[in-house]
Amino acid sequence: MQMRWTDWTLLIILSLIWGGSFYYAEIALQEVSAFVVVWGRVLGAALLLWLILCVRRIPVPNSLSLWVAFFVMGVLNNAIPFSLIVWGQTEITGSLASIFNATTPLFTIILAQFLTTDEKITSRKVIGLLLGFVGVVVMVGTEALSGLSNAILAQLAILLAAVSYGCAAIWGRRFKGINPMVTATGQVTCSALVMTPVALIFGFPNGYFMPSVDVWVALLMLAFFCTVVAYILYFRILATSGATNLMLVTFLVPISAIALGHSLLGERLTVDQMIGMGLILFGLLMIDGRLFRRAITS
């Protein structure tokens, strides 16, 4: 499925939004458990989305089969990967977590080969994906790999999250034609229903308490920007560009995080970061294919 320029623009915006998710999660994890972070994120997002639907008077389908599909999507796209990634961040650095998360397109393209009819593996796409993954490793910094020998379970957890994201992207293709806001509401509502008993039973090992203002702000940012806004864009891109192209956002997230740090915090770009960005952009151009096709025909 071909990416249009509008889809690339939305993908970049999505990467900018998700670039902050690791940061906000780390703030919240200073006081609350991984299950509570995920619960606060999806519950807050569900409440906000239902409020938007009511204000805008957007009708919500009452089909049982559709809500079952929303439930599966919520588990694959929120409950499982959010929990695994946030728990993994308690054991390994955010840099290493972002490298493992960047394997999502690789798993997606393999799954799409067997589960779809219009997103088959091509040599150009594989080369582009591998270039993008190497670019992420170079950009984040090879020193992040020094933690590979430690916390094996945490690393496996984030790899499983990447597989879950890939499955969700393919599953989500069935929602084409449905208002992206309705789809986002359906999946995070089901995620909240799953995470509520989990968080209440396992999320407060030291008893219930009131988190600080910083944690509340971090959870609000995770709920609104990193979930509500992000998933409206997510389902829009998925409907027009397909699962494999959508998952390229995991290559762009580290670029967005570094670019935001450079522009807002005055952080300096290193040579490795610039080389990594170049590899990622070249890989994305190969996957897109338009410039290469023009070069061949010209």
VOKEMI-876718 format. One record per residue (C-alpha): residue number from 0; residue in one letter; y, z, x. Coordinates in nm, 2 decimals, m for minus. Each point is the difference from the previous one (the first is absolute). Layout:
N
- NUM, A, Y, Z, X
...
***
This chain:
298
- 0, M, 0.00, 0.00, 0.00
- 1, Q, 0.34, m0.11, 0.14
- 2, M, 0.28, 0.25, 0.07
- 3, R, 0.34, m0.10, m0.13
- 4, W, 0.32, 0.11, 0.18
- 5, T, 0.08, 0.23, m0.29
- 6, D, m0.35, 0.16, 0.06
- 7, W, 0.08, 0.05, 0.37
- 8, T, 0.33, 0.16, m0.09
- 9, L, m0.17, 0.24, m0.25
- 10, L, m0.27, 0.07, 0.27
- 11, I, 0.26, 0.10, 0.25
- 12, I, 0.17, 0.23, m0.26
- 13, L, m0.33, 0.16, m0.08
- 14, S, m0.07, 0.06, 0.37
- 15, L, 0.34, 0.17, 0.04
- 16, I, m0.08, 0.23, m0.29
- 17, W, m0.35, 0.08, 0.12
- 18, G, 0.13, 0.04, 0.36
- 19, G, 0.14, 0.34, m0.11
- 20, S, m0.32, 0.12, m0.17
- 21, F, m0.15, 0.14, 0.32
- 22, Y, 0.32, 0.19, 0.08
- 23, Y, 0.03, 0.16, m0.35
- 24, A, m0.36, 0.09, 0.00
- 25, E, 0.04, 0.18, 0.34
- 26, I, 0.29, 0.20, m0.14
- 27, A, m0.21, 0.10, m0.31
- 28, L, m0.30, 0.09, 0.21
- 29, Q, 0.19, 0.27, 0.18
- 30, E, m0.03, 0.22, m0.31
- 31, V, m0.26, m0.15, m0.24
- 32, S, m0.35, m0.14, 0.02
- 33, A, m0.09, m0.37, 0.00
- 34, F, m0.13, 0.02, m0.35
- 35, V, 0.32, 0.15, m0.13
- 36, V, 0.21, m0.27, 0.18
- 37, V, m0.21, m0.27, m0.17
- 38, W, 0.01, 0.18, m0.33
- 39, G, 0.38, 0.04, 0.01
- 40, R, 0.05, m0.36, 0.10
- 41, V, m0.21, m0.16, m0.28
- 42, L, 0.09, 0.26, m0.27
- 43, G, 0.37, m0.04, 0.07
- 44, A, m0.03, m0.38, 0.00
- 45, A, m0.19, 0.00, m0.33
- 46, L, 0.26, 0.21, m0.17
- 47, L, 0.28, m0.22, 0.13
- 48, L, m0.17, m0.32, m0.10
- 49, W, m0.07, 0.12, m0.35
- 50, L, 0.36, 0.10, m0.03
- 51, I, 0.11, m0.35, 0.10
- 52, L, m0.24, m0.16, m0.24
- 53, C, 0.13, 0.21, m0.29
- 54, V, 0.37, m0.06, 0.09
- 55, R, m0.06, m0.38, 0.03
- 56, R, m0.24, 0.00, m0.30
- 57, I, m0.27, m0.19, 0.19
- 58, P, m0.32, m0.01, m0.21
- 59, V, m0.31, 0.14, 0.16
- 60, P, m0.34, m0.16, m0.08
- 61, N, m0.26, 0.23, m0.16
- 62, S, m0.30, m0.21, 0.10
- 63, L, m0.28, 0.23, 0.11
- 64, S, m0.13, m0.25, 0.25
- 65, L, 0.34, m0.04, 0.15
- 66, W, 0.04, 0.37, 0.05
- 67, V, m0.34, 0.02, 0.16
- 68, A, 0.12, m0.27, 0.24
- 69, F, 0.32, 0.21, 0.06
- 70, F, m0.22, 0.30, 0.07
- 71, V, m0.20, m0.19, 0.26
- 72, M, 0.32, m0.13, 0.16
- 73, G, 0.15, 0.35, 0.01
- 74, V, m0.31, 0.14, 0.18
- 75, L, m0.02, m0.29, 0.25
- 76, N, 0.37, m0.04, 0.06
- 77, N, 0.13, 0.35, m0.02
- 78, A, m0.23, 0.29, m0.04
- 79, I, m0.25, m0.09, 0.28
- 80, P, 0.23, m0.16, 0.26
- 81, F, 0.30, 0.24, m0.05
- 82, S, m0.23, 0.30, 0.04
- 83, L, m0.18, m0.14, 0.31
- 84, I, 0.31, m0.11, 0.18
- 85, V, 0.20, 0.32, m0.07
- 86, W, m0.30, 0.21, 0.10
- 87, G, m0.04, m0.22, 0.31
- 88, Q, 0.36, 0.07, 0.10
- 89, T, m0.08, 0.37, 0.02
- 90, E, m0.24, m0.08, 0.29
- 91, I, 0.15, m0.30, 0.18
- 92, T, 0.35, m0.14, 0.08
- 93, G, 0.19, m0.22, m0.24
- 94, S, 0.00, m0.27, 0.26
- 95, L, m0.38, m0.01, 0.03
- 96, A, m0.03, 0.02, m0.38
- 97, S, 0.23, m0.31, m0.04
- 98, I, m0.23, m0.19, 0.24
- 99, F, m0.31, 0.08, m0.20
- 100, N, 0.19, m0.08, m0.32
- 101, A, 0.09, m0.34, 0.14
- 102, T, m0.37, m0.10, m0.02
- 103, T, 0.05, m0.04, m0.37
- 104, P, 0.06, m0.38, 0.01
- 105, L, m0.32, m0.04, 0.21
- 106, F, m0.21, 0.17, m0.25
- 107, T, 0.17, m0.18, m0.29
- 108, I, m0.06, m0.34, 0.14
- 109, I, m0.37, 0.08, 0.05
- 110, L, m0.03, 0.14, m0.36
- 111, A, 0.19, m0.30, m0.14
- 112, Q, m0.24, m0.24, 0.16
- 113, F, m0.28, 0.13, m0.22
- 114, L, 0.19, 0.12, m0.31
- 115, T, 0.25, m0.28, m0.06
- 116, T, m0.01, m0.37, m0.03
- 117, D, 0.35, m0.09, 0.12
- 118, E, 0.05, 0.24, 0.30
- 119, K, m0.26, m0.13, 0.25
- 120, I, 0.00, 0.07, 0.37
- 121, T, 0.15, m0.26, 0.23
- 122, S, 0.02, 0.00, 0.38
- 123, R, 0.38, m0.01, m0.01
- 124, K, 0.01, 0.30, m0.23
- 125, V, m0.24, 0.20, 0.21
- 126, I, 0.20, m0.08, 0.32
- 127, G, 0.32, 0.10, m0.18
- 128, L, m0.15, 0.33, m0.12
- 129, L, m0.13, 0.09, 0.35
- 130, L, 0.34, m0.08, 0.15
- 131, G, 0.16, 0.22, m0.26
- 132, F, m0.24, 0.29, 0.07
- 133, V, 0.05, m0.03, 0.38
- 134, G, 0.37, 0.00, m0.06
- 135, V, m0.01, 0.32, m0.20
- 136, V, m0.20, 0.17, 0.29
- 137, V, 0.25, m0.12, 0.26
- 138, M, 0.31, 0.08, m0.21
- 139, V, m0.12, 0.35, m0.09
- 140, G, m0.10, 0.06, 0.36
- 141, T, m0.33, 0.00, 0.17
- 142, E, 0.05, 0.37, 0.08
- 143, A, m0.07, 0.07, m0.36
- 144, L, m0.36, m0.11, 0.07
- 145, S, m0.04, 0.30, 0.23
- 146, G, m0.10, 0.20, m0.30
- 147, L, m0.29, m0.22, m0.09
- 148, S, m0.25, 0.24, 0.15
- 149, N, 0.12, 0.28, m0.23
- 150, A, m0.02, 0.05, m0.38
- 151, I, m0.26, m0.27, m0.06
- 152, L, m0.03, 0.10, m0.37
- 153, A, 0.38, m0.04, m0.05
- 154, Q, m0.02, m0.35, 0.16
- 155, L, m0.29, m0.10, m0.22
- 156, A, 0.18, 0.13, m0.31
- 157, I, 0.30, m0.23, 0.06
- 158, L, m0.24, m0.29, 0.07
- 159, L, m0.16, 0.07, m0.34
- 160, A, 0.34, 0.01, m0.15
- 161, A, 0.07, m0.35, 0.14
- 162, V, m0.33, m0.12, m0.16
- 163, S, 0.10, 0.16, m0.33
- 164, Y, 0.34, m0.17, 0.01
- 165, G, m0.17, m0.33, 0.06
- 166, C, m0.23, 0.05, m0.30
- 167, A, 0.30, 0.10, m0.21
- 168, A, 0.19, m0.31, 0.09
- 169, I, m0.29, m0.22, m0.12
- 170, W, m0.06, 0.21, m0.31
- 171, G, 0.37, m0.02, m0.09
- 172, R, m0.01, m0.38, m0.03
- 173, R, m0.12, 0.05, m0.35
- 174, F, 0.34, 0.14, m0.11
- 175, K, 0.17, m0.34, 0.04
- 176, G, 0.22, m0.06, m0.30
- 177, I, 0.05, 0.36, m0.08
- 178, N, 0.35, 0.15, 0.06
- 179, P, m0.01, 0.15, 0.36
- 180, M, 0.16, 0.32, m0.13
- 181, V, m0.27, 0.05, m0.26
- 182, T, m0.27, m0.05, 0.26
- 183, A, 0.17, 0.24, 0.24
- 184, T, 0.03, 0.26, m0.28
- 185, G, m0.37, m0.04, m0.10
- 186, Q, m0.14, 0.04, 0.35
- 187, V, 0.22, 0.30, 0.11
- 188, T, m0.06, 0.17, m0.34
- 189, C, m0.38, m0.02, 0.06
- 190, S, 0.05, 0.11, 0.36
- 191, A, 0.19, 0.31, m0.13
- 192, L, m0.28, 0.08, m0.24
- 193, V, m0.25, m0.02, 0.29
- 194, M, 0.21, 0.20, 0.24
- 195, T, 0.12, 0.28, m0.23
- 196, P, m0.33, 0.20, m0.01
- 197, V, m0.07, m0.08, 0.37
- 198, A, 0.34, 0.14, 0.10
- 199, L, m0.01, 0.30, m0.22
- 200, I, m0.35, 0.10, 0.11
- 201, F, 0.01, m0.10, 0.37
- 202, G, 0.37, m0.05, 0.09
- 203, F, 0.11, 0.37, 0.01
- 204, P, m0.24, 0.18, 0.23
- 205, N, 0.26, 0.28, 0.06
- 206, G, 0.11, 0.03, m0.36
- 207, Y, 0.28, m0.16, m0.20
- 208, F, 0.35, 0.00, 0.14
- 209, M, 0.34, m0.17, m0.03
- 210, P, 0.06, m0.26, 0.28
- 211, S, 0.34, m0.04, 0.17
- 212, V, 0.27, m0.24, m0.11
- 213, D, m0.08, m0.24, 0.29
- 214, V, m0.36, m0.03, m0.13
- 215, W, 0.12, m0.06, m0.35
- 216, V, 0.23, m0.27, 0.12
- 217, A, m0.28, m0.16, 0.21
- 218, L, m0.23, 0.00, m0.30
- 219, L, 0.27, m0.16, m0.22
- 220, M, 0.05, m0.27, 0.26
- 221, L, m0.37, m0.06, 0.01
- 222, A, m0.02, m0.02, m0.37
- 223, F, 0.30, m0.21, m0.08
- 224, F, 0.05, m0.24, 0.29
- 225, C, m0.34, 0.00, 0.17
- 226, T, m0.19, m0.02, m0.33
- 227, V, 0.20, m0.11, m0.30
- 228, V, 0.22, m0.26, 0.16
- 229, A, m0.27, m0.10, 0.25
- 230, Y, m0.27, m0.07, m0.26
- 231, I, 0.22, m0.20, m0.22
- 232, L, 0.06, m0.23, 0.30
- 233, Y, m0.37, 0.03, 0.10
- 234, F, m0.13, m0.14, m0.33
- 235, R, 0.27, m0.27, m0.01
- 236, I, m0.11, m0.13, 0.35
- 237, L, m0.37, 0.04, m0.08
- 238, A, 0.03, m0.22, m0.31
- 239, T, 0.17, m0.29, 0.19
- 240, S, m0.14, 0.02, 0.35
- 241, G, m0.35, 0.16, m0.02
- 242, A, m0.17, 0.30, 0.16
- 243, T, m0.02, m0.11, 0.36
- 244, N, 0.37, m0.10, 0.02
- 245, L, 0.11, 0.32, m0.17
- 246, M, m0.18, 0.22, 0.26
- 247, L, 0.20, m0.16, 0.28
- 248, V, 0.25, 0.27, m0.09
- 249, T, m0.19, 0.25, 0.22
- 250, F, 0.10, m0.21, 0.30
- 251, L, 0.36, 0.01, m0.10
- 252, V, 0.01, 0.38, m0.07
- 253, P, 0.02, 0.10, 0.37
- 254, I, 0.27, m0.26, 0.06
- 255, S, 0.20, 0.14, m0.29
- 256, A, m0.04, 0.36, 0.12
- 257, I, 0.12, m0.10, 0.35
- 258, A, 0.28, m0.21, m0.13
- 259, L, 0.12, 0.28, m0.23
- 260, G, m0.01, 0.25, 0.29
- 261, H, 0.20, m0.24, 0.21
- 262, S, 0.26, m0.08, m0.26
- 263, L, 0.04, 0.35, m0.17
- 264, L, m0.09, 0.24, 0.28
- 265, G, 0.11, m0.19, 0.31
- 266, E, m0.34, m0.02, 0.15
- 267, R, m0.04, m0.25, 0.28
- 268, L, m0.24, m0.29, m0.02
- 269, T, m0.25, m0.02, 0.29
- 270, V, m0.15, m0.31, 0.15
- 271, D, m0.34, 0.08, m0.14
- 272, Q, 0.15, 0.02, m0.35
- 273, M, 0.18, m0.33, 0.03
- 274, I, m0.32, m0.17, 0.13
- 275, G, m0.20, 0.16, m0.28
- 276, M, 0.25, m0.12, m0.26
- 277, G, m0.02, m0.35, 0.15
- 278, L, m0.38, m0.01, m0.02
- 279, I, 0.01, 0.13, m0.36
- 280, L, 0.25, m0.26, m0.11
- 281, F, m0.19, m0.28, 0.17
- 282, G, m0.32, 0.11, m0.17
- 283, L, 0.18, 0.00, m0.34
- 284, L, 0.13, m0.35, 0.07
- 285, M, m0.36, m0.11, 0.07
- 286, I, m0.13, 0.15, m0.32
- 287, D, 0.29, m0.16, m0.20
- 288, G, m0.08, m0.33, 0.16
- 289, R, 0.31, m0.20, m0.11
- 290, L, 0.16, m0.03, 0.34
- 291, F, m0.32, m0.11, 0.16
- 292, R, m0.07, m0.26, m0.27
- 293, R, 0.35, m0.14, 0.04
- 294, A, m0.05, m0.02, 0.38
- 295, I, m0.33, m0.19, m0.04
- 296, T, 0.15, m0.25, m0.26
- 297, S, 0.32, m0.06, 0.20
***
